[in-house]
Amino acid sequence: MNSIAAFDVGGTNTKYGLFDSNLQIKSSGHFDTPKNDPYAEILIKKIEEYLNEFSSISDVSGIGISVPGLLDETEGVIKWAGNLGWRELALKRKLAEKFQLPIAFGHDVKSAGIAELMIRSQNNYDSALYISIGTGIAAAFFLAEKNSAWHSQVSEIGHIKVSDKYICVCGQTGCLESVASTLAIQKNYSVISRNLQLNSEEIVILANQGDREANAIWQEALLAICNTCEILITIFSPKIIIFGGGLSNMGEELLAPINNFLKLSLSFQKLPKLEIATYGSFSGLYGSAQLALEYLKEVS
């Protein structure tokens, strides 16, 4: 088998990597996810550029790509991805026609969760949640099956209503994503700070230094995340929750307050183990490569 090319498309940037058949990464990078690209034409051109950068397209056996939004994974269609302006986009077909290669297509959060659970396989978790908090917010719930595979279901938890403030990209008011995504934290802080443009990590640092406006935005985001976690634990009873996406770069600054909140708020529910994604922001990329490797075995 030649190399596998993997792409993890996010609301802000797209990560890419070249992997061997043992899922060892050979090279990687990222580029800004194109905006105002409703048919993904610019994205496909970018993918072609980076495939040629790897070596040549002829050296690639298949492509794995993970994307956000509501998907028909079987047909390879993105039904809706609010942050990217995609509706009814047949991305898998477009890529297959362009590159004449097997295309493995999946949800970015599910792919990231699979990658994280693979490196935790020795822990024998029978249920798990992977929550991605980046430009958007989504979760994947995993249940172990008898054949050591995972049954998984993606949930757009970013559109759970958590407040009466902020218009969400979906058109509703008060969605989790409009309060606690990295983009929301930046935007909401910019409004109350009279247009200061800081990223979410800088805002959290300011909050910890006692800045009242930064602290107000950060605490609002944390409370929304904590309440959502309580709901998910009550419904799914996961043994572990793994946090990924850009906000997970905060590490214990994110985990500790969630853990403390849940210790006080849970009653009959069992507190799951909380962890930051081992691959960090690259979980989706490794998951895309795994998706491609499994797909190539199916079609060979």
Phi and psi in degrees as GROMACS dihedral restraints (atoms count N, CA, C in turn):
[ dihedral_restraints ]
;  ai    aj    ak    al  type     phi  dphi    fc
    3     4     5     6     1   -76.3    20    10
    4     5     6     7     1  -164.6    20    10
    6     7     8     9     1   -76.4    20    10
    7     8     9    10     1   161.2    20    10
    9    10    11    12     1  -110.6    20    10
   10    11    12    13     1   130.6    20    10
   12    13    14    15     1   -98.8    20    10
   13    14    15    16     1   130.8    20    10
   15    16    17    18     1  -123.4    20    10
   16    17    18    19     1   142.3    20    10
   18    19    20    21     1  -134.8    20    10
   19    20    21    22     1   134.1    20    10
   21    22    23    24     1  -121.2    20    10
   22    23    24    25     1   104.6    20    10
   24    25    26    27     1   -89.0    20    10
   25    26    27    28     1   120.5    20    10
   27    28    29    30     1  -114.7    20    10
   28    29    30    31     1   173.5    20    10
   30    31    32    33     1   -68.1    20    10
   31    32    33    34     1   -22.6    20    10
   33    34    35    36     1  -110.8    20    10
   34    35    36    37     1   -49.5    20    10
   36    37    38    39     1  -137.5    20    10
   37    38    39    40     1   163.2    20    10
   39    40    41    42     1  -116.3    20    10
   40    41    42    43     1   123.1    20    10
   42    43    44    45     1   -93.4    20    10
   43    44    45    46     1   146.5    20    10
   45    46    47    48     1  -137.3    20    10
   46    47    48    49     1   153.0    20    10
   48    49    50    51     1  -157.9    20    10
   49    50    51    52     1   154.9    20    10
   51    52    53    54     1  -111.5    20    10
   52    53    54    55     1   127.6    20    10
   54    55    56    57     1  -123.1    20    10
   55    56    57    58     1   152.3    20    10
   57    58    59    60     1   -91.8    20    10
   58    59    60    61     1  -176.6    20    10
   60    61    62    63     1   -70.8    20    10
   61    62    63    64     1   -10.9    20    10
   63    64    65    66     1   -99.6    20    10
   64    65    66    67     1    14.1    20    10
   66    67    68    69     1    61.1    20    10
   67    68    69    70     1    31.2    20    10
   69    70    71    72     1   -91.3    20    10
   70    71    72    73     1   129.1    20    10
   72    73    74    75     1   -79.0    20    10
   73    74    75    76     1   132.5    20    10
   75    76    77    78     1  -102.1    20    10
   76    77    78    79     1   -33.2    20    10
   78    79    80    81     1  -160.7    20    10
   79    80    81    82     1   157.1    20    10
   81    82    83    84     1  -158.2    20    10
   82    83    84    85     1   167.8    20    10
   84    85    86    87     1  -177.4    20    10
   85    86    87    88     1  -167.9    20    10
   87    88    89    90     1  -155.6    20    10
   88    89    90    91     1   160.3    20    10
   90    91    92    93     1  -143.4    20    10
   91    92    93    94     1   159.9    20    10
   93    94    95    96     1   -64.6    20    10
   94    95    96    97     1   129.2    20    10
   96    97    98    99     1   -65.1    20    10
   97    98    99   100     1   125.5    20    10
   99   100   101   102     1   -59.4    20    10
  100   101   102   103     1   139.2    20    10
  102   103   104   105     1   -98.6    20    10
  103   104   105   106     1   164.5    20    10
  105   106   107   108     1    49.7    20    10
  106   107   108   109     1    49.8    20    10
  108   109   110   111     1  -130.8    20    10
  109   110   111   112     1    63.7    20    10
  111   112   113   114     1   -63.1    20    10
  112   113   114   115     1   -22.9    20    10
  114   115   116   117     1  -108.7    20    10
  115   116   117   118     1    10.1    20    10
  117   118   119   120     1    60.7    20    10
  118   119   120   121     1    24.5    20    10
  120   121   122   123     1   -68.7    20    10
  121   122   123   124     1   -41.3    20    10
  123   124   125   126     1   -67.9    20    10
  124   125   126   127     1   -41.7    20    10
  126   127   128   129     1   -58.5    20    10
  127   128   129   130     1   -45.0    20    10
  129   130   131   132     1   -64.2    20    10
  130   131   132   133     1   -38.0    20    10
  132   133   134   135     1   -63.4    20    10
  133   134   135   136     1   -39.5    20    10
  135   136   137   138     1   -63.7    20    10
  136   137   138   139     1   -42.3    20    10
  138   139   140   141     1   -61.7    20    10
  139   140   141   142     1   -41.8    20    10
  141   142   143   144     1   -61.7    20    10
  142   143   144   145     1   -42.3    20    10
  144   145   146   147     1   -58.1    20    10
  145   146   147   148     1   -45.0    20    10
  147   148   149   150     1   -79.3    20    10
  148   149   150   151     1   -25.6    20    10
  150   151   152   153     1   -63.8    20    10
  151   152   153   154     1   -41.7    20    10
  153   154   155   156     1   -68.4    20    10
  154   155   156   157     1   -31.0    20    10
  156   157   158   159     1   -67.7    20    10
  157   158   159   160     1   -36.4    20    10
  159   160   161   162     1   -56.7    20    10
  160   161   162   163     1   -52.5    20    10
  162   163   164   165     1  -171.0    20    10
  163   164   165   166     1   -86.1    20    10
  165   166   167   168     1  -153.1    20    10
  166   167   168   169     1   155.5    20    10
  168   169   170   171     1   -60.2    20    10
  169   170   171   172     1   -29.9    20    10
  171   172   173   174     1   -65.8    20    10
  172   173   174   175     1   -19.2    20    10
  174   175   176   177     1   -87.9    20    10
  175   176   177   178     1    -0.7    20    10
  177   178   179   180     1  -103.4    20    10
  178   179   180   181     1   126.7    20    10
  180   181   182   183     1   -82.1    20    10
  181   182   183   184     1   -29.2    20    10
  183   184   185   186     1  -170.5    20    10
  184   185   186   187     1   167.5    20    10
  186   187   188   189     1  -123.6    20    10
  187   188   189   190     1   134.0    20    10
  189   190   191   192     1  -112.3    20    10
  190   191   192   193     1   129.6    20    10
  192   193   194   195     1  -135.3    20    10
  193   194   195   196     1   133.1    20    10
  195   196   197   198     1  -119.6    20    10
  196   197   198   199     1   138.7    20    10
  198   199   200   201     1  -137.1    20    10
  199   200   201   202     1   157.7    20    10
  201   202   203   204     1   -87.4    20    10
  202   203   204   205     1   169.5    20    10
  204   205   206   207     1   109.0    20    10
  205   206   207   208     1  -169.7    20    10
  207   208   209   210     1   -89.3    20    10
  208   209   210   211     1   121.4    20    10
  210   211   212   213     1  -121.5    20    10
  211   212   213   214     1   151.0    20    10
  213   214   215   216     1  -103.8    20    10
  214   215   216   217     1    94.1    20    10
  216   217   218   219     1   -67.1    20    10
  217   218   219   220     1   -33.0    20    10
  219   220   221   222     1   -63.7    20    10
  220   221   222   223     1   -44.7    20    10
  222   223   224   225     1   -87.4    20    10
  223   224   225   226     1   -13.5    20    10
  225   226   227   228     1    74.5    20    10
  226   227   228   229     1    34.7    20    10
  228   229   230   231     1  -115.0    20    10
  229   230   231   232     1   133.5    20    10
  231   232   233   234     1   -90.7    20    10
  232   233   234   235     1   110.5    20    10
  234   235   236   237     1   -72.4    20    10
  235   236   237   238     1   -39.8    20    10
  237   238   239   240     1  -163.5    20    10
  238   239   240   241     1   131.0    20    10
  240   241   242   243     1  -138.0    20    10
  241   242   243   244     1    97.3    20    10
  243   244   245   246     1   -60.0    20    10
  244   245   246   247     1   -41.9    20    10
  246   247   248   249     1   -70.3    20    10
  247   248   249   250     1   -16.9    20    10
  249   250   251   252     1  -112.8    20    10
  250   251   252   253     1    -2.2    20    10
  252   253   254   255     1    69.2    20    10
  253   254   255   256     1    28.9    20    10
  255   256   257   258     1   -99.1    20    10
  256   257   258   259     1   134.6    20    10
  258   259   260   261     1  -140.3    20    10
  259   260   261   262     1   130.2    20    10
  261   262   263   264     1    50.7    20    10
  262   263   264   265     1    47.0    20    10
  264   265   266   267     1   -97.3    20    10
  265   266   267   268     1   115.6    20    10
  267   268   269   270     1   -85.4    20    10
  268   269   270   271     1    70.5    20    10
  270   271   272   273     1   -67.9    20    10
  271   272   273   274     1   -40.0    20    10
  273   274   275   276     1   -59.9    20    10
  274   275   276   277     1   -45.1    20    10
  276   277   278   279     1   -63.3    20    10
  277   278   279   280     1   -42.7    20    10
  279   280   281   282     1   -60.2    20    10
  280   281   282   283     1   -43.0    20    10
  282   283   284   285     1   -68.4    20    10
  283   284   285   286     1   -41.4    20    10
  285   286   287   288     1   -63.1    20    10
  286   287   288   289     1   -41.6    20    10
  288   289   290   291     1   -66.7    20    10
  289   290   291   292     1   -36.7    20    10
  291   292   293   294     1   -72.7    20    10
  292   293   294   295     1   -44.8    20    10
  294   295   296   297     1  -107.0    20    10
  295   296   297   298     1   -10.2    20    10
  297   298   299   300     1    54.6    20    10
  298   299   300   301     1    44.6    20    10
  300   301   302   303     1  -132.3    20    10
  301   302   303   304     1   156.4    20    10
  303   304   305   306     1   -62.6    20    10
  304   305   306   307     1   132.5    20    10
  306   307   308   309     1  -117.8    20    10
  307   308   309   310     1   119.0    20    10
  309   310   311   312     1   -96.3    20    10
  310   311   312   313     1   128.0    20    10
  312   313   314   315     1  -126.8    20    10
  313   314   315   316     1   131.5    20    10
  315   316   317   318     1  -158.2    20    10
  316   317   318   319     1   175.4    20    10
  318   319   320   321     1   -79.0    20    10
  319   320   321   322     1   137.5    20    10
  321   322   323   324     1   -62.5    20    10
  322   323   324   325     1   -38.3    20    10
  324   325   326   327     1   -72.2    20    10
  325   326   327   328     1   -39.9    20    10
  327   328   329   330     1   -63.6    20    10
  328   329   330   331     1   -44.6    20    10
  330   331   332   333     1   -60.7    20    10
  331   332   333   334     1   -44.1    20    10
  333   334   335   336     1   -63.4    20    10
  334   335   336   337     1   -42.2    20    10
  336   337   338   339     1   -62.9    20    10
  337   338   339   340     1   -40.2    20    10
  339   340   341   342     1   -62.5    20    10
  340   341   342   343     1   -43.6    20    10
  342   343   344   345     1   -60.6    20    10
  343   344   345   346     1   -41.6    20    10
  345   346   347   348     1   -69.1    20    10
  346   347   348   349     1   -38.0    20    10
  348   349   350   351     1   -72.3    20    10
  349   350   351   352     1   -29.6    20    10
  351   352   353   354     1   -60.3    20    10
  352   353   354   355     1   -40.3    20    10
  354   355   356   357     1   -84.6    20    10
  355   356   357   358     1     0.7    20    10
  357   358   359   360     1  -114.3    20    10
  358   359   360   361     1    16.3    20    10
  360   361   362   363     1   -59.9    20    10
  361   362   363   364     1   -28.3    20    10
  363   364   365   366     1   -69.7    20    10
  364   365   366   367     1   -16.4    20    10
  366   367   368   369     1   -81.0    20    10
  367   368   369   370     1   -13.4    20    10
  369   370   371   372     1    55.5    20    10
  370   371   372   373     1    43.3    20    10
  372   373   374   375     1   -68.8    20    10
  373   374   375   376     1   132.9    20    10
  375   376   377   378     1   -96.7    20    10
  376   377   378   379     1    -6.3    20    10
  378   379   380   381     1  -154.1    20    10
  379   380   381   382     1   145.9    20    10
  381   382   383   384     1  -156.7    20    10
  382   383   384   385     1   151.6    20    10
  384   385   386   387     1  -119.7    20    10
  385   386   387   388     1   134.0    20    10
  387   388   389   390     1  -113.4    20    10
  388   389   390   391     1   123.3    20    10
  390   391   392   393     1  -117.0    20    10
  391   392   393   394     1   122.5    20    10
  393   394   395   396     1  -104.2    20    10
  394   395   396   397     1   123.5    20    10
  396   397   398   399     1  -120.4    20    10
  397   398   399   400     1    98.2    20    10
  399   400   401   402     1  -135.4    20    10
  400   401   402   403     1  -132.9    20    10
  402   403   404   405     1   -59.5    20    10
  403   404   405   406     1   -35.8    20    10
  405   406   407   408     1  -120.2    20    10
  406   407   408   409     1   177.1    20    10
  408   409   410   411     1  -132.9    20    10
  409   410   411   412     1   129.0    20    10
  411   412   413   414     1  -152.2    20    10
  412   413   414   415     1   167.9    20    10
  414   415   416   417     1  -139.0    20    10
  415   416   417   418     1   155.5    20    10
  417   418   419   420     1  -128.6    20    10
  418   419   420   421     1   132.0    20    10
  420   421   422   423     1  -104.4    20    10
  421   422   423   424     1   133.4    20    10
  423   424   425   426     1  -121.7    20    10
  424   425   426   427     1   134.8    20    10
  426   427   428   429     1  -121.0    20    10
  427   428   429   430     1   130.9    20    10
  429   430   431   432     1   -70.5    20    10
  430   431   432   433     1   140.0    20    10
  432   433   434   435     1  -108.8    20    10
  433   434   435   436     1   166.5    20    10
  435   436   437   438     1   -62.5    20    10
  436   437   438   439     1   -28.7    20    10
  438   439   440   441     1   -89.1    20    10
  439   440   441   442     1    19.1    20    10
  441   442   443   444     1    71.0    20    10
  442   443   444   445     1     7.5    20    10
  444   445   446   447     1   -87.9    20    10
  445   446   447   448     1  -178.5    20    10
  447   448   449   450     1  -124.0    20    10
  448   449   450   451     1   133.0    20    10
  450   451   452   453     1   -90.3    20    10
  451   452   453   454     1   129.3    20    10
  453   454   455   456     1  -133.9    20    10
  454   455   456   457     1   151.7    20    10
  456   457   458   459     1  -140.3    20    10
  457   458   459   460     1   126.7    20    10
  459   460   461   462     1   -88.8    20    10
  460   461   462   463     1   140.0    20    10
  462   463   464   465     1  -128.8    20    10
  463   464   465   466     1   131.2    20    10
  465   466   467   468     1   -83.1    20    10
  466   467   468   469     1    68.0    20    10
  468   469   470   471     1   -67.1    20    10
  469   470   471   472     1   -15.0    20    10
  471   472   473   474     1   -61.9    20    10
  472   473   474   475     1   -13.5    20    10
  474   475   476   477     1  -111.2    20    10
  475   476   477   478     1    21.7    20    10
  477   478   479   480     1   -73.8    20    10
  478   479   480   481     1   134.2    20    10
  480   481   482   483     1   -78.0    20    10
  481   482   483   484     1   123.5    20    10
  483   484   485   486     1  -124.5    20    10
  484   485   486   487     1    -7.9    20    10
  486   487   488   489     1  -158.0    20    10
  487   488   489   490     1  -177.7    20    10
  489   490   491   492     1  -111.2    20    10
  490   491   492   493     1    16.6    20    10
  492   493   494   495     1  -114.4    20    10
  493   494   495   496     1   163.2    20    10
  495   496   497   498     1    66.9    20    10
  496   497   498   499     1   125.5    20    10
  498   499   500   501     1   -81.6    20    10
  499   500   501   502     1   131.7    20    10
  501   502   503   504     1   -91.8    20    10
  502   503   504   505     1   161.1    20    10
  504   505   506   507     1   -61.5    20    10
  505   506   507   508     1   -23.0    20    10
  507   508   509   510     1   -79.1    20    10
  508   509   510   511     1    -9.3    20    10
  510   511   512   513     1   101.1    20    10
  511   512   513   514     1   -12.0    20    10
  513   514   515   516     1   -88.4    20    10
  514   515   516   517     1   170.2    20    10
  516   517   518   519     1  -109.6    20    10
  517   518   519   520     1   135.1    20    10
  519   520   521   522     1    84.1    20    10
  520   521   522   523     1    18.2    20    10
  522   523   524   525     1   -66.3    20    10
  523   524   525   526     1   152.4    20    10
  525   526   527   528     1   -51.5    20    10
  526   527   528   529     1   -42.4    20    10
  528   529   530   531     1   -63.3    20    10
  529   530   531   532     1   -27.8    20    10
  531   532   533   534     1   -81.9    20    10
  532   533   534   535     1    -7.1    20    10
  534   535   536   537     1  -112.4    20    10
  535   536   537   538     1   -40.5    20    10
  537   538   539   540     1  -122.4    20    10
  538   539   540   541     1    -1.4    20    10
  540   541   542   543     1   -70.4    20    10
  541   542   543   544     1   162.6    20    10
  543   544   545   546     1   -60.4    20    10
  544   545   546   547     1   -39.0    20    10
  546   547   548   549     1   -65.3    20    10
  547   548   549   550     1   -41.2    20    10
  549   550   551   552     1   -65.6    20    10
  550   551   552   553     1   -42.6    20    10
  552   553   554   555     1   -58.5    20    10
  553   554   555   556     1   -43.8    20    10
  555   556   557   558     1   -63.8    20    10
  556   557   558   559     1   -48.5    20    10
  558   559   560   561     1   -65.3    20    10
  559   560   561   562     1   -45.1    20    10
  561   562   563   564     1   -67.9    20    10
  562   563   564   565     1   -36.0    20    10
  564   565   566   567     1   -68.3    20    10
  565   566   567   568     1   -38.6    20    10
  567   568   569   570     1   -59.2    20    10
  568   569   570   571     1   -38.3    20    10
  570   571   572   573     1   -65.9    20    10
  571   572   573   574     1   -49.3    20    10
  573   574   575   576     1   -80.5    20    10
  574   575   576   577     1   -16.4    20    10
  576   577   578   579     1   -97.1    20    10
  577   578   579   580     1    10.0    20    10
  579   580   581   582     1    61.8    20    10
  580   581   582   583     1    52.7    20    10
  582   583   584   585     1    77.8    20    10
  583   584   585   586     1    24.5    20    10
  585   586   587   588     1   -72.2    20    10
  586   587   588   589     1   129.9    20    10
  588   589   590   591     1  -104.5    20    10
  589   590   591   592     1    96.7    20    10
  591   592   593   594     1  -124.5    20    10
  592   593   594   595     1   153.2    20    10
  594   595   596   597     1   -83.9    20    10
  595   596   597   598     1   171.8    20    10
  597   598   599   600     1   -63.0    20    10
  598   599   600   601     1   -38.1    20    10
  600   601   602   603     1   -63.9    20    10
  601   602   603   604     1   -41.2    20    10
  603   604   605   606     1   -65.0    20    10
  604   605   606   607     1   -35.6    20    10
  606   607   608   609     1   -67.3    20    10
  607   608   609   610     1   -41.6    20    10
  609   610   611   612     1   -64.1    20    10
  610   611   612   613     1   -40.7    20    10
  612   613   614   615     1   -60.6    20    10
  613   614   615   616     1   -44.6    20    10
  615   616   617   618     1   -61.1    20    10
  616   617   618   619     1   -41.4    20    10
  618   619   620   621     1   -60.0    20    10
  619   620   621   622     1   -42.7    20    10
  621   622   623   624     1   -70.0    20    10
  622   623   624   625     1   -18.6    20    10
  624   625   626   627     1   -89.4    20    10
  625   626   627   628     1     0.7    20    10
  627   628   629   630     1    99.5    20    10
  628   629   630   631     1     7.3    20    10
  630   631   632   633     1   -67.9    20    10
  631   632   633   634     1   120.4    20    10
  633   634   635   636     1   -65.5    20    10
  634   635   636   637     1   -42.6    20    10
  636   637   638   639     1   -68.6    20    10
  637   638   639   640     1   -43.9    20    10
  639   640   641   642     1   -63.1    20    10
  640   641   642   643     1   -41.5    20    10
  642   643   644   645     1   -64.5    20    10
  643   644   645   646     1   -38.8    20    10
  645   646   647   648     1   -61.8    20    10
  646   647   648   649     1   -43.7    20    10
  648   649   650   651     1   -68.7    20    10
  649   650   651   652     1   -42.9    20    10
  651   652   653   654     1   -65.9    20    10
  652   653   654   655     1   -43.6    20    10
  654   655   656   657     1   -66.8    20    10
  655   656   657   658     1   -35.9    20    10
  657   658   659   660     1   -62.6    20    10
  658   659   660   661     1   -43.6    20    10
  660   661   662   663     1   -64.9    20    10
  661   662   663   664     1   -46.0    20    10
  663   664   665   666     1   -59.8    20    10
  664   665   666   667     1   -45.4    20    10
  666   667   668   669     1   -61.3    20    10
  667   668   669   670     1   -40.6    20    10
  669   670   671   672     1   -63.6    20    10
  670   671   672   673     1   -41.5    20    10
  672   673   674   675     1   -66.1    20    10
  673   674   675   676     1   -43.6    20    10
  675   676   677   678     1   -61.6    20    10
  676   677   678   679     1   -46.9    20    10
  678   679   680   681     1   -62.9    20    10
  679   680   681   682     1   -37.5    20    10
  681   682   683   684     1   -66.0    20    10
  682   683   684   685     1   -42.0    20    10
  684   685   686   687     1   -60.8    20    10
  685   686   687   688     1   -40.3    20    10
  687   688   689   690     1   -61.4    20    10
  688   689   690   691     1   -42.4    20    10
  690   691   692   693     1   -61.9    20    10
  691   692   693   694     1   -46.8    20    10
  693   694   695   696     1   -65.4    20    10
  694   695   696   697     1   -38.3    20    10
  696   697   698   699     1   -64.5    20    10
  697   698   699   700     1   -41.1    20    10
  699   700   701   702     1   -64.1    20    10
  700   701   702   703     1   -37.8    20    10
  702   703   704   705     1   -79.6    20    10
  703   704   705   706     1   -44.3    20    10
  705   706   707   708     1  -105.4    20    10
  706   707   708   709     1   -21.1    20    10
  708   709   710   711     1    49.8    20    10
  709   710   711   712     1    54.4    20    10
  711   712   713   714     1   -72.1    20    10
  712   713   714   715     1   150.6    20    10
  714   715   716   717     1   -79.7    20    10
  715   716   717   718     1   -25.1    20    10
  717   718   719   720     1  -146.8    20    10
  718   719   720   721     1   144.6    20    10
  720   721   722   723     1  -119.5    20    10
  721   722   723   724     1   125.4    20    10
  723   724   725   726     1  -110.0    20    10
  724   725   726   727     1   127.1    20    10
  726   727   728   729     1  -102.3    20    10
  727   728   729   730     1   127.1    20    10
  729   730   731   732     1  -128.2    20    10
  730   731   732   733     1  -166.4    20    10
  732   733   734   735     1    82.9    20    10
  733   734   735   736     1   174.2    20    10
  735   736   737   738     1   -58.5    20    10
  736   737   738   739     1   -35.8    20    10
  738   739   740   741     1   -69.4    20    10
  739   740   741   742     1   -22.0    20    10
  741   742   743   744     1   -67.2    20    10
  742   743   744   745     1   -14.0    20    10
  744   745   746   747     1   -62.6    20    10
  745   746   747   748     1   -15.4    20    10
  747   748   749   750     1   -74.5    20    10
  748   749   750   751     1   -13.6    20    10
  750   751   752   753     1    56.9    20    10
  751   752   753   754     1  -124.9    20    10
  753   754   755   756     1   -64.7    20    10
  754   755   756   757     1   -23.0    20    10
  756   757   758   759     1   -62.7    20    10
  757   758   759   760     1   -26.6    20    10
  759   760   761   762     1   -92.0    20    10
  760   761   762   763     1   -47.2    20    10
  762   763   764   765     1   -67.7    20    10
  763   764   765   766     1   -45.2    20    10
  765   766   767   768     1   -59.1    20    10
  766   767   768   769     1   -49.3    20    10
  768   769   770   771     1   -66.4    20    10
  769   770   771   772     1   -32.6    20    10
  771   772   773   774     1   -66.0    20    10
  772   773   774   775     1   -45.4    20    10
  774   775   776   777     1   -60.6    20    10
  775   776   777   778     1   -44.9    20    10
  777   778   779   780     1   -64.1    20    10
  778   779   780   781     1   -41.8    20    10
  780   781   782   783     1   -61.0    20    10
  781   782   783   784     1   -47.4    20    10
  783   784   785   786     1   -67.9    20    10
  784   785   786   787     1   -34.1    20    10
  786   787   788   789     1   -60.2    20    10
  787   788   789   790     1   -34.2    20    10
  789   790   791   792     1   -86.4    20    10
  790   791   792   793     1   -31.6    20    10
  792   793   794   795     1   -91.8    20    10
  793   794   795   796     1   -29.4    20    10
  795   796   797   798     1   -74.7    20    10
  796   797   798   799     1   144.7    20    10
  798   799   800   801     1  -116.1    20    10
  799   800   801   802     1   -82.6    20    10
  801   802   803   804     1   -80.3    20    10
  802   803   804   805     1   -19.1    20    10
  804   805   806   807     1   -73.3    20    10
  805   806   807   808     1   146.5    20    10
  807   808   809   810     1   -89.4    20    10
  808   809   810   811     1   131.7    20    10
  810   811   812   813     1   -68.8    20    10
  811   812   813   814     1   120.7    20    10
  813   814   815   816     1   -77.8    20    10
  814   815   816   817     1   166.0    20    10
  816   817   818   819     1   -71.6    20    10
  817   818   819   820     1   138.0    20    10
  819   820   821   822     1  -112.8    20    10
  820   821   822   823     1   130.1    20    10
  822   823   824   825     1  -141.6    20    10
  823   824   825   826     1   154.6    20    10
  825   826   827   828     1   -88.1    20    10
  826   827   828   829     1   142.7    20    10
  828   829   830   831     1   -54.7    20    10
  829   830   831   832     1   129.6    20    10
  831   832   833   834     1   -63.0    20    10
  832   833   834   835     1   -40.7    20    10
  834   835   836   837     1   -81.4    20    10
  835   836   837   838     1    -2.2    20    10
  837   838   839   840     1    59.4    20    10
  838   839   840   841     1  -132.9    20    10
  840   841   842   843     1   -75.4    20    10
  841   842   843   844     1    -1.7    20    10
  843   844   845   846     1   -97.5    20    10
  844   845   846   847     1     3.9    20    10
  846   847   848   849     1   -57.6    20    10
  847   848   849   850     1   -43.9    20    10
  849   850   851   852     1   -64.0    20    10
  850   851   852   853     1   -33.9    20    10
  852   853   854   855     1   -67.8    20    10
  853   854   855   856     1   -46.5    20    10
  855   856   857   858     1   -62.7    20    10
  856   857   858   859     1   -37.4    20    10
  858   859   860   861     1   -65.5    20    10
  859   860   861   862     1   -37.2    20    10
  861   862   863   864     1   -63.7    20    10
  862   863   864   865     1   -40.2    20    10
  864   865   866   867     1   -64.5    20    10
  865   866   867   868     1   -42.2    20    10
  867   868   869   870     1   -62.5    20    10
  868   869   870   871     1   -41.0    20    10
  870   871   872   873     1   -58.5    20    10
  871   872   873   874     1   -44.5    20    10
  873   874   875   876     1   -66.3    20    10
  874   875   876   877     1   -42.7    20    10
  876   877   878   879     1   -60.6    20    10
  877   878   879   880     1   -44.3    20    10
  879   880   881   882     1   -66.9    20    10
  880   881   882   883     1   -38.4    20    10
  882   883   884   885     1   -66.6    20    10
  883   884   885   886     1   -39.1    20    10
  885   886   887   888     1   -64.4    20    10
  886   887   888   889     1   -35.3    20    10
  888   889   890   891     1   -65.4    20    10
  889   890   891   892     1   -36.6    20    10
  891   892   893   894     1   -68.3    20    10
  892   893   894   895     1   -40.2    20    10
  894   895   896   897     1   -91.4    20    10
  895   896   897   898     1    -8.5    20    10
